[in-house]
Amino acid sequence: MTWVVISGGNGWHVQSLQAAAVRRGLDLAWCDFATASASDGPLSGVLDTAEVVLPRTLPGGSLEQVIFRMDLLHRALERGARVINPPRALEACVDKYLATSRMAAAGLPVPATRVCQTTDQALEAFRELGGDVVVKPLFGSEGRGMLRVEDPDLAWRVFSALERQQAVLYLQRFVKHPGWDLRVFTLGDRVLAGMRRFGNGSWRTNVAQGGRAEAMVVPESARQLALRASQVLGAAIVDLLLDEEGHWQLIEVNACPGWRALESATGIDVAGSILEYVWETMP
């Protein structure tokens, strides 16, 4: 049985999965998104014979490159491979508008959000959202490119610059929180672990932006929300904030998550848990 991890580089997470595979007697090959190819029939190399495909980070590139790389995952799925998480989940989770709108449509609590394409629309949304918003790139992770905007003049400058770049303007009402968020790692219908992330003197709590993490027992209310979000989107990682009223708000989802900080905070063998989940749920 051949398993394949496909990613934009042979980094720590790939090596972690491969080490966990060796400990379990599994054959886990690596395929580089940047050099993967196909024909009108078979896919390239190990992708054509893989029974399990584990996508890791999808590297940046041109629109054509990104679409082709997703096409490879769709073809692997259609050929009969088990792709975890499947390409539809990746597409939904990487697109903040699609993820937020689907969660809202499912009745899940998300911060008030507006998505538009012009400065005038964004300024109107800024006022509707109370004049305190977080502007996020539609595609992005690890807190990169996010900006909190509270001043109308700054709002005009930010929105104008984004419109000139032909960007989509994604605005969310700023959620006042206790200085930390909760990251929940799900596997199927269960929660593997949770960690609390604290900002480093900033409203942003991302560890990649200098925050710190500690293990946290996931409250039942947050656990239920995380599992529901996972079911709606196919997400593995769900991030939640506790607002001033004590209610959880879903803020981010990720179908191809990193787990280095989670593993460090909790001591859980995340890579091994992923492989065991895949093995135990094989048809």
CORZIQUI-V726932 format. One record per pair of residues at least 24 apart in sequence whose C-alpha atoms are under 8 Angstrom apart, sorted by the first residue. I is the first residue (numbers start at 0). J is the second residue. If there is no record, write none. Layout:
BEGIN
i=I j=J
i=I j=J
END
This chain:
BEGIN
i=0 j=25
i=0 j=26
i=0 j=49
i=0 j=50
i=1 j=25
i=1 j=26
i=1 j=27
i=1 j=28
i=1 j=45
i=1 j=48
i=1 j=49
i=1 j=50
i=1 j=51
i=2 j=26
i=2 j=27
i=2 j=28
i=2 j=49
i=2 j=50
i=2 j=51
i=2 j=52
i=2 j=53
i=3 j=27
i=3 j=28
i=3 j=29
i=3 j=30
i=3 j=45
i=3 j=46
i=3 j=49
i=3 j=51
i=3 j=52
i=3 j=53
i=4 j=28
i=4 j=29
i=4 j=30
i=4 j=52
i=4 j=53
i=4 j=54
i=4 j=55
i=5 j=29
i=5 j=30
i=5 j=31
i=5 j=32
i=5 j=52
i=5 j=53
i=5 j=54
i=5 j=55
i=6 j=30
i=6 j=31
i=6 j=32
i=6 j=54
i=6 j=55
i=6 j=56
i=6 j=57
i=6 j=58
i=7 j=31
i=7 j=32
i=7 j=33
i=7 j=55
i=7 j=56
i=7 j=57
i=7 j=58
i=8 j=32
i=12 j=55
i=12 j=257
i=12 j=258
i=12 j=259
i=12 j=270
i=13 j=55
i=15 j=270
i=16 j=270
i=16 j=271
i=16 j=274
i=19 j=270
i=19 j=271
i=19 j=274
i=20 j=271
i=20 j=274
i=32 j=57
i=32 j=58
i=32 j=68
i=33 j=58
i=35 j=68
i=37 j=71
i=42 j=71
i=42 j=74
i=42 j=75
i=46 j=75
i=47 j=75
i=49 j=80
i=50 j=79
i=50 j=80
i=50 j=81
i=51 j=80
i=51 j=81
i=51 j=82
i=51 j=83
i=52 j=80
i=52 j=81
i=52 j=82
i=52 j=83
i=53 j=82
i=53 j=83
i=53 j=84
i=54 j=82
i=54 j=83
i=54 j=84
i=54 j=255
i=55 j=255
i=55 j=256
i=56 j=255
i=56 j=256
i=84 j=233
i=84 j=234
i=84 j=235
i=84 j=254
i=84 j=255
i=85 j=233
i=88 j=232
i=88 j=233
i=88 j=234
i=88 j=254
i=89 j=233
i=89 j=234
i=89 j=253
i=89 j=254
i=89 j=255
i=91 j=232
i=92 j=232
i=92 j=234
i=92 j=252
i=92 j=253
i=92 j=254
i=93 j=138
i=93 j=139
i=93 j=253
i=93 j=254
i=94 j=137
i=94 j=138
i=95 j=137
i=95 j=138
i=95 j=251
i=96 j=137
i=96 j=169
i=98 j=232
i=98 j=252
i=101 j=231
i=101 j=232
i=102 j=228
i=102 j=231
i=102 j=232
i=105 j=231
i=107 j=224
i=107 j=228
i=107 j=249
i=108 j=247
i=108 j=248
i=108 j=249
i=109 j=248
i=109 j=249
i=109 j=250
i=110 j=171
i=110 j=172
i=110 j=173
i=110 j=174
i=110 j=248
i=110 j=249
i=110 j=250
i=111 j=171
i=111 j=172
i=112 j=169
i=112 j=170
i=112 j=171
i=112 j=172
i=113 j=169
i=113 j=170
i=113 j=171
i=114 j=167
i=114 j=168
i=114 j=169
i=114 j=170
i=115 j=167
i=115 j=168
i=115 j=169
i=116 j=162
i=116 j=165
i=116 j=166
i=116 j=167
i=116 j=168
i=117 j=158
i=117 j=159
i=117 j=162
i=117 j=168
i=118 j=155
i=118 j=158
i=118 j=159
i=118 j=162
i=121 j=158
i=121 j=168
i=121 j=170
i=122 j=151
i=122 j=154
i=122 j=155
i=122 j=158
i=124 j=170
i=125 j=154
i=125 j=170
i=128 j=171
i=128 j=172
i=129 j=172
i=131 j=172
i=131 j=173
i=132 j=170
i=132 j=171
i=132 j=172
i=132 j=173
i=133 j=170
i=133 j=171
i=133 j=172
i=133 j=173
i=134 j=168
i=134 j=169
i=134 j=170
i=134 j=171
i=135 j=168
i=135 j=169
i=135 j=170
i=136 j=167
i=136 j=168
i=136 j=169
i=137 j=167
i=137 j=168
i=137 j=169
i=141 j=205
i=141 j=206
i=141 j=207
i=141 j=208
i=142 j=203
i=142 j=205
i=142 j=207
i=142 j=208
i=143 j=208
i=147 j=173
i=174 j=240
i=174 j=242
i=174 j=243
i=175 j=242
i=175 j=243
i=176 j=240
i=176 j=241
i=176 j=242
i=176 j=243
i=177 j=241
i=177 j=242
i=177 j=243
i=178 j=202
i=178 j=204
i=179 j=204
i=179 j=240
i=180 j=204
i=180 j=238
i=180 j=239
i=180 j=240
i=180 j=241
i=181 j=238
i=181 j=239
i=181 j=240
i=182 j=236
i=182 j=237
i=182 j=238
i=182 j=239
i=183 j=217
i=183 j=222
i=183 j=225
i=183 j=236
i=183 j=237
i=183 j=238
i=184 j=235
i=184 j=236
i=184 j=237
i=185 j=225
i=185 j=226
i=185 j=229
i=185 j=234
i=185 j=235
i=185 j=236
i=185 j=237
i=186 j=235
i=186 j=273
i=186 j=276
i=187 j=229
i=188 j=226
i=189 j=226
i=190 j=222
i=190 j=226
i=192 j=216
i=192 j=217
i=192 j=261
i=192 j=265
i=192 j=267
i=193 j=217
i=193 j=261
i=194 j=261
i=194 j=264
i=194 j=265
i=206 j=260
i=212 j=260
i=212 j=261
i=212 j=264
i=213 j=264
i=213 j=265
i=214 j=261
i=214 j=264
i=214 j=265
i=221 j=247
i=224 j=249
END
